[in-house]
C-alpha cells in the first residue's frame, strides 16, 4: 500500500488522462518532445518542496548554483519538473542543500521508478 501523501502511478495516470481529455492535442505535443507526463505529475511534489524551501530561505538560483558549482538551469529544471532534463546527482545535492533529505528519502521510497528514470 502506498503513502497517501504522494501521487502514485495509478493516480498520475488518472490525472494525465483527465487533462488529455480536456486538451486532446496535448498528448501529441508531449509525445513529440518525449515528455513522460506521469513522471512529471509525480515529481511535481519534489519541485514544489524545493521551490518553497528555497523561497522561504530567500535564496536565489545564482547563490545555490555557485555553492554547488552547477549551472543555474539545472536547478531550474528541478523546480519546473522537467524530468527528462534532471540530473540525479545535482538533484541529490540540491535536496541536501535545502535540508530536505528526510522528506526526499520518503518520496523516493514511494517513487523509486520515477527516481531511477532520472539517472
Secondary structure, 3 states (H helix, E strand, C coil): CCCCCCCCHHHHHHHHHHHHHHCCHHHHHHHHCCCCHHHHHHHHHHHHHHHHHHHHHCCCHHHHHHHHCCCHHHHHHHHCCCHHHCCHHHHHHHHHHHCCHHHHHHHHHHCHHHHHHHC
